[in-house]
Amino acid sequence: MTPQDQTYLLKAALTVDARQMEQASKILAGVAMLLNDHDIDGLKREALIETLWLLSSTFEERRDWLEQEGYICSEQ
């Protein structure tokens, strides 16, 4: 892979990261608003929990991909 290809790949990765962070911010703000509702029922609570699990797994998958591509070092 040429240095220019690496630069393009890094820029693409950072662009996707920025979009995911924006989406995550909106999702978390929505979850926080809903959790402030003291009348929330069980189904809504389960949906919020599933949303948080989905968001968490998305970040883990993204981190794994960045690690595989050599953009971040694995934890030691």
Contacts in CASP RR format, 6 or more apart in sequence:
PFRMAT RR
TARGET T0000
AUTHOR 0000-0000-0000
METHOD contacts of the structure
MODEL  1
MTPQDQTYLLKAALTVDARQMEQASKILAGVAMLLNDHDIDGLKREALIE
TLWLLSSTFEERRDWLEQEGYICSEQ
1 9 0 8 1.000
9 69 0 8 1.000
10 71 0 8 1.000
13 66 0 8 1.000
13 69 0 8 1.000
13 71 0 8 1.000
16 62 0 8 1.000
17 62 0 8 1.000
20 58 0 8 1.000
20 59 0 8 1.000
20 62 0 8 1.000
24 55 0 8 1.000
24 58 0 8 1.000
24 59 0 8 1.000
27 51 0 8 1.000
27 55 0 8 1.000
28 55 0 8 1.000
31 48 0 8 1.000
31 51 0 8 1.000
31 52 0 8 1.000
34 40 0 8 1.000
34 44 0 8 1.000
34 48 0 8 1.000
35 48 0 8 1.000
40 48 0 8 1.000
63 72 0 8 1.000
66 72 0 8 1.000
67 73 0 8 1.000
67 74 0 8 1.000
END
